[in-house]
Amino acid sequence: MQVTLIVTLVLHVLSGVFWAGTTFALARTAGNQADLFFRPQMGAAAVAVATGGLLWFLLHDGPQGCKGTSWPSERYAQSSPPVFKAW
């Protein structure tokens, strides 16, 4: 379980960093040679989303505890959001 979690987390972080980094680099270069990065970016995006789903499945299995039910709770679902007043 721990090996699967570590490998999934590493793949998720690395693919996300590559995806974000190449997007930033392409934005800074006004999209110069963007066609060369299309397939690697879409691959990294797919891996980031798939491993994110796998991490969610691995880490959020079982019944919901206090954290899973505290926000958003049922009482806020039908009422207006809380109002914060400035002092």
Secondary structure, DSSP 8 states (H G I E B T S, - for coil): -HHHHHHHHHHHHHHHHHHHHHHHHHHHTTTTTHHHHHHHHHHHHHHHHHHHHHHHHHHS-SS--HHHHHSS-HHHHSS--------
